[in-house]
Amino acid sequence: MNKKPIKFSIYWMYAILLVFLVGVFWFENNVPTKEISYDAFQKYASKGALKSITVYSNKNEAEAVVTDSLAKELFPEVQYEEAKGGRVAVIIPSAEDLQKRIDEWKSSGAFTGEVKYEKSSDFSTIIWTFGPVVLLVALWFFMMRRMSGGSGGGPGGVFSVGKSKAQMFDKDSANKVTFKDVAGLSEAKTEVEEIVDFLKNPKKYTELGGKIPKGALLVGPPGTGKTLLAKAVAGEANVPFFSMSGSDFVEMFVGVGASRVRDLFRQAKEKAPCIVFIDEIDAVGRARGKNPNMGSNDERENTLNQLLTEMDGFGSNSGVIILAATNRADILDKALMRAGRFDRQIYVELPDLNDRVAIFKVHLRKIKTSPDLDIELLARQTAGFSGADIANVCNEAALIAARHNKKTVDIADFNAAVDRIIGGLEKKNKLTTSEEKRSVAIHEAGHATVSWHLEFGDPLIKVTIVPRGKALGAAWYLPEERQRIPAQALLDQICSLLGGRAAEDLMLGSVATGALNDLERATKIAYALVVYYGMSKNMPNISYYDSTGQGYGFTKPYSEERAKLIDEEVSAILTEQYERALAILREYRSGLEKLADELYNREVIFTADVEAIFGPRKWASRTDEILAEEEKSKQLKAAPASLTDGSDTKAKDVGTESSSGDVSDLPADMPPVPGK
């Protein structure tokens, strides 16, 4: 077996120097030594208190080992055993004069020890004189290397702090990403395919007088594939690709960010044609002048100014295309967003149904799935999931199948994976009393009963009172994805959310804290109806939504009278839908009781169980047909799906019960703004 060669590290020098200094200190201070006068030295020698004498002729110094009794007298603070072998040091007139005195002591019998003549070394003196200075210089270099990111011994050391940290992926890179690796995003890919064509055939456009776009900004929610799309552009164009994060420009040293911007564009011009990708550009491109405590000398603003200059200055950047990604385009500086810098804004939205099918197919390439796996059903169950979420579902399903020693991954594993990702792990021991379990069953049965009898209620998949995360129960739905949401659909959703609280009120005569998540989401939807969508009776066609994202600061765009009217309208909508939910539950009370009993006894019930109690839904949809087919083929086993409000966000109809007042922390997003 070949051993790896030992690599030299700068830390070895620090360790060797430290060990050497400790050794010198130990040997210099291991034997107690005291400086005395020449008269005292002669006095001790004449009394026979010296064992041996060492004369340093080149420095006119001498040392003598004293007897144990004298050592105890000279070094009272040192233990007796350590004082043995103690020494005295003295400055002598000359070696010849001391030799005469030694001859006299020997002739009188006062001194009978050994006399040695040596030359003293100045090395220890040099160490103690310059050692601290050397250590301070070494420490300074070490700290500068750490702050400049060069602790790994890279070229430039402390002087490379202003160099760009961009990683370059050449066209010959082994991990090349192409458009085949990017599923969905058909509109975004159409946009960036033109950029690829610009890089491959620039003369085709310049001959007609056109200019190649300088930059494109990828905007979209997290996990939608913005970075992956940028890598695919570089892979398809077969050009060098510089990747850098916006935070890499910002350092504690003044001027470093601007220096790194200049160095990045210098490297890009040398490699042109190429692509420069700046991820999370909002870290450096935030709008200027927003912080009153920072003036024009703000390091981040200087970096942004340099970036603006490089993108559209006097210099030519032909062949260099800038791609940037952010999910906070509303806070970017307007000068950065104008044409000539980022000529195009490409919106990378959450995938729709067809895109999710394509994304599942990409991530299922390396997973051994069962032949009867319905990918379309998986895509319908994951409405509002991003590409990263779908990748997580596929990986989690494979782990669950392996945990159960399966040969392939089937639909049950994917359902369990979605369950776990959305709701968390099962906690069957969380419920402590039968009374609490009964209350949760009634709450969830209320949700299922109301939604089953609403025109715009999403098709039900299952209802469970098995705790997951902080939720003690949940009703899972398979939502219909709508681009335009009617007012009645939002009202039906509020009514469905209030069905759990209404069922508790009707069946138990009291309410509990478990409806907090439902009330929060219902209130948000009612507020959006009034303030954003202009759908209220007394305030029609009025919207206070700010699409710029700048907000209204510390002021409200309406008066106190209008604020009071908004509160009254929101309260009226919630009260009306609550009474509507109560009316539905009173009409179908017998079915509600049967459903609650089934939930209490079985803990999980499915669409067929609800249909057996209430009959088929009056408003059937394509989703209902799919669920019916799944029920017949016995493939639907604990199939979860998110309850959405027609938007591209994950939201669940989760009713929670807890004696301590804890509630679910699952997300409850605002309904989408039409046209956004």
Residue pairs with C-beta under 8 A, 6 or more apart in sequence:
9 153
10 142
10 153
13 138
14 138
14 142
17 134
17 135
17 138
20 127
21 127
21 131
21 135
24 124
24 127
24 128
28 124
31 85
31 86
31 87
32 71
32 74
32 75
32 78
32 82
32 83
32 86
32 87
33 63
33 86
33 87
33 88
33 89
34 74
34 75
34 86
34 87
34 88
34 89
35 88
35 89
35 90
36 44
36 88
36 89
36 90
37 90
38 90
38 91
38 92
38 93
40 88
40 90
41 62
41 64
41 88
41 90
42 101
44 50
44 64
44 66
44 70
44 88
45 53
45 64
45 101
45 102
45 105
45 110
45 111
46 105
46 108
46 110
47 110
48 67
48 109
48 110
48 111
48 112
49 66
49 67
49 69
49 70
50 64
50 65
50 66
50 67
50 111
50 113
51 64
51 65
51 66
51 67
51 113
52 64
52 65
52 113
52 114
52 115
52 116
53 62
53 63
53 64
53 102
53 111
53 113
53 114
53 115
53 116
54 62
54 63
54 64
54 115
54 116
54 117
54 118
55 61
55 62
55 92
55 95
55 98
55 99
55 115
55 116
55 117
55 118
56 62
56 63
56 118
56 119
56 120
57 95
57 117
57 118
57 119
58 119
58 120
59 120
60 91
60 92
60 93
60 94
60 95
61 89
61 90
61 91
61 92
61 120
62 89
62 90
62 92
62 98
63 87
63 88
63 89
63 90
64 87
64 88
64 90
65 85
65 86
65 87
65 113
66 74
66 86
66 87
66 88
68 83
68 84
70 86
71 83
71 84
71 85
71 86
72 80
72 83
74 83
74 86
74 88
75 83
75 86
78 86
92 98
95 117
102 111
102 115
105 111
106 112
141 157
141 158
142 151
144 157
144 158
144 161
145 151
145 157
145 158
147 161
147 251
147 252
147 253
148 157
148 158
148 160
148 161
149 160
149 161
149 165
150 156
150 157
150 158
150 160
150 161
154 160
156 163
161 251
161 253
161 256
162 255
162 256
162 259
162 260
162 263
163 259
163 260
163 263
164 244
164 260
164 261
164 263
164 264
164 267
165 244
165 248
165 260
166 242
166 243
166 244
166 248
166 264
166 267
166 276
167 242
167 243
167 244
168 240
168 241
168 242
168 243
168 267
168 271
169 175
169 231
169 234
169 240
169 241
169 243
170 240
170 241
171 238
171 239
171 240
176 235
177 228
177 231
177 232
177 234
177 235
178 232
178 235
178 236
179 189
179 193
179 232
179 236
181 228
181 232
181 362
182 189
182 225
182 228
182 229
182 232
183 355
183 358
183 359
183 361
183 362
183 387
184 225
184 351
184 352
184 354
184 355
184 356
184 358
184 359
184 387
185 224
185 225
185 229
185 348
185 351
185 355
186 355
187 347
188 218
188 229
188 346
188 347
188 348
189 229
189 232
191 216
191 344
191 346
192 216
192 229
192 232
192 233
192 346
193 236
195 213
195 216
195 233
195 237
195 321
195 323
196 233
196 236
196 237
197 204
198 205
198 212
198 213
198 321
199 237
199 239
199 273
199 275
199 319
199 321
200 237
200 238
202 212
202 273
202 319
205 211
205 212
206 212
212 318
212 319
212 321
213 321
213 343
213 344
214 311
214 312
214 317
214 320
214 321
214 322
214 340
214 341
214 342
214 343
215 311
215 321
215 322
215 323
215 324
215 341
215 342
215 343
215 344
216 321
216 322
216 323
216 324
216 342
216 343
216 344
216 345
216 346
217 281
217 323
217 324
217 325
217 326
217 329
217 337
217 342
217 344
217 345
217 346
218 226
218 229
218 230
218 323
218 324
218 325
218 326
218 346
218 348
219 226
219 325
219 326
219 327
219 329
219 345
219 346
219 347
219 348
220 226
220 327
220 347
220 348
220 349
220 350
221 327
221 349
221 350
221 386
221 648
222 327
222 386
222 388
223 386
223 387
223 388
223 389
224 348
224 349
224 350
224 351
224 386
224 387
224 388
225 348
225 386
225 387
225 388
226 279
226 325
226 327
226 348
227 277
227 279
227 325
228 387
229 348
230 241
230 243
230 275
230 277
230 323
230 325
231 241
231 243
231 277
233 275
233 323
234 240
234 241
234 275
234 277
235 241
237 273
237 275
239 273
239 274
239 275
240 271
240 274
240 275
241 274
241 275
241 277
242 264
242 267
242 268
242 271
242 274
242 275
242 276
242 277
243 277
243 279
244 264
244 276
244 277
244 278
244 279
245 278
245 279
245 280
245 283
246 278
246 279
246 280
246 281
246 282
246 283
246 284
246 285
247 280
247 283
247 284
248 260
249 257
249 260
249 261
249 283
249 284
249 303
249 307
250 257
250 283
250 284
250 299
250 300
250 303
251 257
251 260
251 299
254 297
254 299
254 302
255 299
255 302
256 299
257 284
257 299
257 300
257 302
257 303
257 306
258 302
258 303
258 305
258 306
260 303
261 303
261 306
261 307
261 310
262 306
262 310
264 276
265 276
265 310
265 317
265 320
268 274
268 276
268 317
268 320
269 317
269 319
269 320
272 317
272 318
272 319
272 320
273 319
273 320
273 321
274 319
274 320
274 321
275 320
275 321
275 322
275 323
276 320
276 321
276 322
276 323
277 322
277 323
277 324
277 325
278 284
278 322
278 323
278 324
278 325
279 324
279 325
280 325
280 326
281 324
281 325
281 326
281 332
281 336
282 326
282 328
282 329
282 331
282 332
284 300
284 303
284 304
284 307
285 304
285 307
285 324
285 326
285 332
285 333
285 336
286 300
286 304
286 331
286 332
286 333
287 331
287 332
287 333
287 334
288 301
288 304
288 333
291 298
294 301
304 333
304 336
307 336
308 335
308 336
308 341
310 317
311 317
311 322
311 340
311 341
312 340
312 341
322 341
322 342
324 342
326 332
329 337
329 345
330 548
330 549
330 550
331 549
335 341
336 342
337 345
349 648
350 384
350 385
350 386
350 648
350 649
351 358
351 359
351 385
351 386
351 387
351 390
352 481
353 376
353 379
353 380
353 383
353 481
356 378
356 379
356 382
356 385
356 390
357 375
357 376
357 379
359 387
359 390
359 391
360 375
360 378
360 379
360 390
360 394
361 375
363 390
363 391
363 394
363 395
364 375
364 394
367 394
367 397
367 398
367 409
368 407
368 408
368 409
369 408
369 409
369 410
370 408
370 409
370 410
370 411
372 410
372 411
372 635
373 409
373 410
373 411
373 414
374 411
374 630
374 635
376 626
377 411
377 626
377 630
377 639
378 393
378 411
378 414
380 478
380 623
380 626
380 641
381 415
381 418
381 461
381 478
381 639
381 640
381 641
381 642
382 389
382 390
382 393
382 418
382 641
382 642
383 478
383 479
383 481
383 641
383 642
383 644
383 648
383 650
384 642
384 644
384 647
384 648
384 649
384 650
384 651
385 393
385 650
389 421
389 650
392 421
393 414
393 417
393 418
393 421
394 414
394 417
396 417
396 420
396 421
397 409
397 413
397 414
397 416
397 417
398 409
398 413
400 413
400 416
400 417
400 420
401 408
401 409
401 410
401 413
404 413
406 413
411 635
411 636
411 637
411 639
412 637
412 638
415 636
415 637
415 638
415 639
415 640
416 638
418 640
418 641
419 468
419 638
419 640
420 468
422 640
422 642
422 650
422 652
422 666
423 468
423 469
423 471
423 474
423 640
423 652
423 654
423 666
424 468
424 469
424 470
424 471
425 468
425 469
426 466
426 467
426 468
427 467
427 468
427 469
428 466
428 467
430 467
430 472
431 437
431 440
431 465
431 467
431 472
436 472
436 657
436 659
437 465
437 600
438 596
438 600
439 504
439 508
439 512
439 514
439 657
440 465
440 472
440 473
440 514
440 655
440 657
441 465
441 473
441 596
441 597
441 599
441 600
442 503
442 504
442 507
442 508
442 592
442 596
443 473
443 500
443 501
443 503
443 504
443 514
443 515
443 655
443 657
444 463
444 464
444 465
444 473
444 474
444 475
444 500
444 599
444 655
445 463
445 503
445 592
445 595
445 596
445 599
446 499
446 500
446 501
446 502
446 503
446 504
446 506
446 581
446 585
446 592
447 463
447 475
447 496
447 497
447 499
447 500
447 503
447 653
447 655
448 460
448 463
448 475
448 499
448 595
448 610
449 499
449 503
449 584
449 585
449 588
449 591
449 592
449 595
449 614
450 457
450 495
450 496
450 498
450 499
450 502
450 581
450 584
450 585
451 457
451 458
451 460
451 475
451 477
451 496
451 499
451 653
452 460
452 610
452 614
452 617
453 584
453 588
453 614
453 618
454 492
454 495
454 496
454 584
455 488
455 492
455 618
455 619
456 486
456 488
456 489
456 492
456 493
456 619
457 492
457 496
457 619
458 477
458 478
458 479
458 480
458 623
458 643
458 644
459 477
459 478
459 480
459 607
459 617
459 621
459 623
459 624
459 627
460 475
460 476
460 477
460 478
460 607
460 610
461 476
461 477
461 478
461 606
461 607
461 627
461 636
461 639
461 640
461 641
462 475
462 476
462 604
462 605
462 606
462 607
462 638
462 639
462 640
463 473
463 474
463 475
463 476
463 595
463 599
463 604
463 605
463 610
464 473
464 474
464 476
464 599
464 603
464 604
464 605
465 472
465 473
465 599
465 600
465 603
465 604
466 473
466 603
466 604
467 473
468 474
469 664
469 665
469 666
470 656
470 658
470 662
470 663
470 664
470 665
470 666
471 517
471 652
471 654
471 655
471 656
471 664
471 666
472 514
472 655
472 656
472 657
472 658
473 654
473 655
473 656
473 657
474 652
474 653
474 654
474 655
475 643
475 653
475 654
475 655
476 639
476 640
476 641
476 642
476 643
476 652
476 653
477 641
477 642
477 643
477 653
478 623
478 626
478 627
478 641
479 623
479 641
479 642
479 643
479 644
479 646
480 621
480 623
480 646
481 644
481 646
482 489
482 646
484 674
485 645
485 646
485 671
485 672
485 674
487 529
487 533
487 535
489 646
490 525
490 528
490 529
490 533
490 535
490 645
490 671
491 529
491 573
491 577
493 525
493 645
494 522
494 525
494 526
494 573
494 574
494 577
495 577
495 578
495 580
495 581
495 584
496 581
496 653
497 518
497 519
497 521
497 522
497 525
497 653
498 515
498 518
498 519
498 522
498 574
498 577
498 578
498 581
499 581
499 584
499 585
500 514
500 515
500 518
500 655
501 511
501 515
501 518
501 519
501 578
502 578
502 581
502 582
502 585
503 585
503 592
503 596
504 510
504 511
504 512
504 514
504 515
505 511
505 582
506 582
506 585
506 586
506 589
506 592
507 592
507 593
507 596
512 657
513 656
513 657
513 658
513 661
513 663
514 655
514 656
514 657
514 658
514 663
515 655
516 656
516 663
516 664
517 654
517 655
517 656
517 663
517 664
517 666
517 668
518 653
518 654
518 655
520 668
521 651
521 668
522 574
522 577
523 570
523 574
524 668
524 670
524 671
525 645
525 670
525 671
526 570
526 573
526 574
527 566
527 570
528 670
528 671
529 535
529 536
529 573
530 536
530 539
530 566
530 569
530 570
530 573
531 543
531 544
531 545
531 566
532 543
532 544
532 545
532 671
532 673
533 543
533 671
533 673
533 674
534 540
534 541
534 542
534 543
536 569
536 573
537 569
538 565
538 568
538 569
539 562
539 565
539 566
539 569
544 557
544 558
545 673
546 552
547 673
547 676
556 563
558 566
585 592
588 614
591 613
591 614
594 613
595 605
595 609
595 610
595 613
598 605
598 609
598 613
599 605
604 638
606 631
606 636
607 627
607 628
607 631
607 636
608 631
611 617
617 624
627 636
630 636
630 639
642 650
642 651
642 652
643 651
643 652
643 653
644 650
644 651
645 651
645 669
645 671
645 672
646 671
646 672
647 669
647 671
647 672
648 672
649 667
649 669
649 672
650 667
650 669
651 666
651 667
651 668
651 669
652 664
652 666
654 664
654 666
656 662
656 663
656 664
